[in-house]
Amino acid sequence: MADRGPEAFTSGEPLSPALLRRRCAPEELPFALSSELADAPAQLGQERAAEAVEFALRMRQKGYNVYALGPPGTGRHQLVEDLLRRRAAAESTPPDLCYVNNFADPQKPRRLDLPAGQGAGLAAAMKKLIDELRIALPAAFERDEYRARREVVEQQFKGHNEEAFGGLQKSAEAKGITLIRTPMGLALAPQRDGKVMQREDFDALPEDERKRIETDLAAAQTELETIMRQVPQWEREHREAARELNRETTGFAVASLIGETRAGYGDLPDVLEYLDAVERDIKENVDDFLPPSAPASPQGQQAEGPPAATPSEGPAAEMRFRRYQVNVIVDNGGRQGAPVVYEDNPTYQNLVGRVEHLARFGALITDFNLILAGALHRANGGYLILDAERLIAGTFGWQGLKRALQSGEIRIESLEQALAVASTVTLQPEPIALDVKVVLVGSPTLYYLLSQHDEDFASLFKIAADFNDRVARSGDATLLYARVIATIVRREHLRAFDRDAVARVIEQSARLAGDSERLSTSMRSTIELLQEADQLAADAGKEVVGVAEVEGAIDAKIRRGDRIYRRMQEEIGRRTIRIETDGAEIGQINGLSVISLGDLAFGNPTRITAQVRMGRGEVVDIEREVQLGGPLHSKGVLILTGFLGGRFGQTRPLSLHASLVFEQSYGGVDGDSASAAELFALLSALSEVPIRQCFAVTGSVDQHGVIQAIGGANEKIEGFFDICRAGGLTGRQGVIIPASNVKHLMLRADVVAAAEAGQFQVIPMATIDQGLELLTGVPIDTINQKIAARLDDFAAKAAALARAVAGGPP
């Protein structure tokens, strides 16, 4: 398919219909249906951006993250995701990330990294282990062997007590003293005839006998106190002996079961260390596994029969056993290659994770099981895609991401902790080492703002992938675009498009680019057009989408959004808004502007008028004076002053005062695309040569009178065409545009048809002089002479007035 350059044209002459719209000839497309084409190898025109992303992916040094910048709809997300997934598929799968209880300090849960897929296995193994221990341990404590050994321990303690207190009782009774129990504890009292003596009886005894008994009581009391001081030690020995027996019994029951669990993780030292800690904790807290009636505690009483479940073994017991669970926060078991994660709500906690809480008995509690992963955890070892605007707008998401990338680790903290305003005790999970490549997708404006105002940005995002919004419309690019269309059709499960329809989509892409020599890379607009055309084909019962459906989809989209535009056209037709399309006027011209309504743009004709009188060389922009003119518009008006001074002020003072205004304009005006029209109106007012109102003009001008290109040429031409058609095309009407805008023309088919029929014309101009001759039909030399004569007249009158004021001769 040969490339076709633009046809030649002559400034000042109407353009041929072929220059008003560059068609994509269907016969030059080597296929009948889009289904015959292979998928496109990459995004159209994004080779530079793809190279930048691929280079960043090869760089493993710190800070080589990517900012993908470009206009919305250019396929930034799709290209980035395709490149990342292609590379991620060939990389190793990262480990599972787990949190387990830290039995030494439960406030600081431990991290376990396990090979992909083994995290869930460890969690299941721990659940199975605890379930089996809840059966095996009560059974172990009900065995006869344990009961017998426990009885020995109890008898040893009982023997100590009986021996000590029995000896005391025996020696005391020999001396007429008995050992009694009172609410206050053990006490000694004299006795006679096997009964405790009353105070009155004791006081009635002879004095020498009372003294002997008191001496014996004191000696017995000393012996009792000595024994009582030994009792706590005996109880500690008893408890320790009972605990040791329990640990030994628990150890025998646990050893085989936990040994089976260890066997599956022999090559993972961290897991083995964790299982050792679990075993120690179970031995120390075996009561948690036993019903309250079981004889596990030193003070427990033996129970007959097997242990029975009690209500306390319901939810409360489950809470106790939570400490043996494994919280798998990232499970990579089903993954092939490295992860590619897109987080659509990149807030602080969605990125770095969070710790949740449970309500229990009116209080909030938490543990390691309530740790939730963030996007950084899920993408660790792979790639993370984020929308830059959402990241900046998210609650401290940007600060959290920067901190993680700078430190090289993920710390799960609440936002209050991160900001150092937390006043409550919470978990402090062990940090996780971070190895991730981040791609931010955002606008160029935000990229440049971050580069200028965030000192960390340049060091963290060293690679910019700049997406192009258009590509040269060569033969190869056209064929590649056809393959892109075929790829989208297949991916979106649409009907096949015939080649006429594909050619029309390609033409519309050039229209979206605003350039007949370029194609838009806005995939969003193309996808929407293909989907809507497919729906129209479905409504018509067609199996193949044709050019009629594509045209219908384009027209339907315009119709959905052109209400305000049509209202303005109606008001012009009703003469509520004055726009002349015939006749001639001095100091009045039809200018053209563009109004944007959502993602649509329409041309809006505007009447521009100029008035001149004697003055001090001022050109007054009324729009600026009332603060409706923007800086670019004001610049354009000041350029007019420069042009007038350069052409007419070399030999005479510019003794004029000129005013310019956009008539019936009630909103802001900006841009310099009307500066040529304003200059034409001003020159017409100065020369008093009328301007043909059948023309509208667009273009900017420099101080030397050269016409420069403007934007929105297609919309501006079509806007004036619609006005002329509503009032009746005369064949004299048309739009004068900068010659440098000819290559941008991709006009509607009805405008091209009217030009081909001689009913409408589009004329390029290169200079102010050329445009002024077109608009007036008067040679430029004649106009310049008239302007010079009038300026001389102004100067002479101004000089005469000055002399009159000074009192000199007229």
C-alpha positions, 0 to 999 in steps of 0.5 A, a space after each residue: 500500500 503506497 503512501 500518498 502525500 497531500 495534493 498541491 494547492 494554491 493559497 487564495 484558491 478554493 481547495 479541491 474536494 480531495 484536500 478537504 478529506 483524505 479518504 482511506 480507500 477500501 480497495 487498498 485494504 488487502 482483506 474482505 473481513 477483519 477476521 482475516 487479519 492477525 492480531 496486532 503485535 503491539 499498541 499502535 505508535 507506542 514503540 518509544 513508551 514500550 521501550 521505556 517500560 521494557 528497559 525499566 523492567 530489566 533494571 533491578 536497581 532501586 528506583 527504576 519504577 515507571 511513570 506512564 504518562 499520556 492522554 487518557 484513552 491511548 491504551 496506557 493501561 493495556 500496554 503496560 499490563 501486556 508488557 508486565 504479564 509477558 515478562 512476569 510469566 517467565 519469572 519465578 513465583 514469589 513465596 507465600 506470605 504468612 503471619 503466625 503467633 509470636 508466643 514470646 510476645 503476642 503483640 509482635 506476630 512473626 512472619 513466615 515465608 513459604 514456597 508458593 502453595 505451601 502456606 495454605 498447606 501449613 495452615 491446614 496442617 496446623 488446624 489438623 494438628 490442633 483438632 487431633 490434640 483436642 482429642 488426644 490430650 484429654 485421652 492421654 490424661 484419662 489413661 490409668 498410667 497417668 492416673 497412677 503417677 498422678 496419685 503418687 504425686 498427690 500421695 507424696 504431697 499428702 505424706 509430707 503434710 501428714 508426717 509434719 502435722 501428725 508429728 506435731 499433733 502427737 507431741 502436743 497431745 503428750 503435753 495436753 495440747 491439741 491442734 485445731 482448725 479455726 476460720 483463721 487457720 490452724 491453732 493450738 489450745 490446751 485440752 483436758 479429758 479430750 476436750 479443749 479447755 475453756 478460758 475460765 477453766 484454764 484461769 482456774 488452774 494452779 499458777 505453776 501448771 498454767 505456766 507449764 502449759 503456756 511454755 508448752 504452747 509456745 514451743 508447739 506454736 514455734 514448731 507449728 510456724 516452722 511447719 507452716 513456713 515449709 508448706 508453700 515450698 511443699 506446694 510449689 514442689 507439688 505443683 512443679 511435680 504435677 506440671 512436669 508430669 503433665 508436660 511429660 504426658 503432653 510431650 508423649 501425646 504431642 510428639 508423634 502428631 507434631 512430628 508428622 507435621 515437622 516431616 513436611 517442612 524439614 527444609 524450612 528452618 523458620 517453620 521448624 522453629 515455629 513448630 518448636 515454639 508451638 510444642 512448648 506452648 502446648 506443654 505449658 498450656 495443656 489445660 486449654 485442651 482439657 475439659 474443666 473436670 480433667 485432672 491436669 492441674 495440681 489442685 484438680 480432682 480426678 473424674 470418673 469416665 471420659 472427659 465431657 464437653 462443656 459449654 465453655 468449650 464453645 466459642 471461648 475455646 475456639 478463641 484460645 486455639 486461634 493462637 495456633 492458626 496460620 494466617 496466610 495473607 498472600 497465597 501464590 499457590 495457583 499462580 504461574 510466574 510473578 504477580 501483576 496486580 492493579 489496585 484501583 483504590 490505592 489508599 494507605 491501608 489498601 497499599 500497606 495492609 491493615 489489622 482489623 478488630 473483633 468486638 468481644 464483650 464490649 471491647 475491641 480485640 485483635 490478633 495476628 489472624 486479623 492481619 490483612 494484606 495490602 496491594 504491596 503484599 500481593 504484588 511483592 516479587 512482581 509488579 504493581 500498577 496504580 493510577 497516579 491521580 487516584 494515588 495522590 487523591 487517596 488517603 495518604 496512599 502516596 506517602 505510604 508508597 514512598 515510605 515502602 519503596 524508600 525503606 525496602 520493606 512493608 510495615 503494616 501500621 494503622 494510619 494513626 501509627 504512621 502519623 504518630 498519633 496512636 494512643 492505643 496498644 496494637 499489633 506490630 507485625 514483623 516487616 516484610 522485605 519489599 521487591 516490587 516494580 511499580 508502574 504509575 499511570 497518569 497525566 503528563 501534568 501530574 508527572 511534571 508537577 511531581 517532578 518539580 514539587 516532590 523531591 522524592 519522585 525523581 529518585 523513586 520513578 526514574 523512568 518516564 514512558 511517554 505515550 503518543 496521542 497520534 502516529 503518522 498516517 503511512 501505508 504501513 500504519 494504516 494496515 497496522 491500524 486495521 490489525 489493531 481493529 481486528 484485535 479489538 473486535 476479537 478481544 471484545 467478542 464483536 462481529 467481524 467488520 468488512 473492509 469498508 467499515 474498517 476504512 471508515 473507522 480509520 478515517 474517523 481515527 484521522 478525524 479524532 487526531 485532527 490531522 489528515 496525515 495522522 492517526 489517533 492512538 486513542 484506543 478508548 474512542 476506537 473501542 467505543 465506536 466498534 462496540 456501538 457499530 456492533 450493536 447497530 449491526 445486532 439491531 439490524 440482524 446483520 452478521 457482519 458490521 458494514 460502513 452504514 453501522 459505523 456511520 450510524 454509530 458516529 452520527 448517534 454519538 454526535 446526536 447524543 451530545 449536540 443539544 446545546 450546539 443545535 440550540 445555538 444553531 437554531 438561535 442563529 437561524 431565528 436571528 436571536 444571535 446575529 450572524 450574517 452569511 451574505 452582503 458586505 459590512 465595514 468593520 464586521 467579520 465572521 470569526 470562528 471558535 470551538 466549544 467543547 461539550 464533554 468529549 465532543 467539539 463543535 464550531 461556533 461562528 461569532 460576529 466580530 466588530 471594530 470601531 476606529 476614531 482619533 486617539 493615541 494609538 491604542 487598540 482596546 480589547 473590550 473582552 479584556 477590559 471587562 475581564 472576559 478575555 484570557 491571556 492568549 486572546 489579549 496577546 493576539 490583540 496586542 500583536 495587532 498593535 505591533 502589525 499596525 505600527 510596523 506597517 503604518 507607523 514608520 513615518 506617521 504617528 498612529 493617532 487612532 483609538 480602535 476597539 474590538 469586541 466579540 458581539 453577543 459573547 457572554 462567556 470567557 474568550 481565550 486563544 489567538 485563533 481569532 486574531 486574523 479575523 480581528 485584524 481584518 475587521 480593524 483594517 476594514 474599519 480603517 480603510 472603510 472597505 466592506 468585508 463580504 459576510 459570506 465568508 468566515 475566517 479563522 487563523 492567528 497572525 504574527 506581527 509581520 502579517 503571516 497567517 499561522 495555524 490554529 486548532 479545531 479547523 474541521 469543527 470551525 468549518 463545519 459550524 459555519 457550513 451548518 449556518 449557511 446550509 440552514 439559510 440556504 447555500 449560495 455557492 459564494 459562502 465559505 471559510 478562509 483558513 490558514 494554508 498551514 491547516 490544509 493538512 489537518 482537514 478531515 471534513 464531514 462528507 456533507 461538507 465535501 459533497 457541497 464543495 464538490 457541487 460548488 455550493 461551499 468553498 474552503 480557501 487557504 490564505 498565507 498572509 493578511 494581505 491575501 486574506 484581505 483581498 479575498 474578503 473585500 475583493 479590493 487589491 491590497 495596495 488600494 486598501 493600504 493607501 486608504 488606511 494610510 490616508 485615513 491615518 494621515 487625516 487622524 494625525 493632521 487633525 490631532 496635530 491641529 487640535 493640539 495646536 488649538 489647545 496650546 493657543 497657536 495658529 490653526 
